[in-house]
Amino acid sequence: MSKTKKETKQDEESRTLLVGYARRSNAGGAIKLSINTATFADCETYETSDGESYVPLVLSMAALQRVIAGERAVTTVSQLLD
């Protein structure tokens, strides 16, 4: 497979929708999530067998660890798109 095809396939597999940001609280004892309400309303959901609906969101563990360590101010909260 050529490099261009690999890059295109990878881009298609990693499409995301930016939903908000995660940052460490000023006191450092918590992670604060800021979610854009308009974008959140547009997110895809799934339903569990008990009828509850959820919005699946992702954060990079490596980026979140850098926020926790104080190496970064914020990281993104996203939804993976099909």
N, C-alpha and C positions, 0 to 999 in steps of 0.2 A: 504494500500500500504506500502511495506517495506521501510526502510530508503534508502537502496541502489537504489531501483526503483525511489524514489523521487529525489535523487541526480542525477541519470542518466537523468531523464526527465528535471530537472532544467538545467543541463549542456547543453543538446540539445537545450533548449529554449533560452539560453543566449550565444550562440556562436557568437563571434565577430571577425572582422578583424581589426587589429590595422592599422590606416591610418596615424596618426600623433599625434601631441601634441599641447596643448594650454597652454600658460603661460602669466603672466602679464608683460606688458612692463616695462622697467627700470624706466620710469617716473611714472608708475602706472595708467595712464589714458586710457589704452587700453588693450585688450586681443589680443595677437599675436598667430596666428595659423601657425604651421609648418606642411605641408602635404607632405608625401613621394610621389613623382610623379609616380614612378613605381607602387606602391601599389594603388594609386588613379586610374590609368589607368585600373587596374584589378577589380575595384569596380563595383557592380551591379548598374544599373541606372533604372529610370522610366521616362516615357514620359507623359507630360500633354496634355490636349485636344487641346491646341494651338500649339503642335508639339515641345515644348521645352523639352530638356532632363536634368535631375537632378540626382545628386548622394546623396542619403539620408545618412547623418552622424549623430552620436549621441555623446553627452557629458553628463556625470553625472552632474546634477544640484548641488548636494551636493559637489562633488569634485571641480567643477568650483567655487562655493562660497568660498571654502577654498583657492583656488588660488587667488581670488579677495581679500580676507581678509589677504593674506600674510602668511597663515598657511601652504601652500604647494607651491612648486616651479612650478610644472607642473601637468597637468592631460592629459588623453588620449583622442584622437578623434578617433572614431571607426565606423564601419559599422556593423549593426546587420545582421547575416547570417541566412538563413532559414534552 
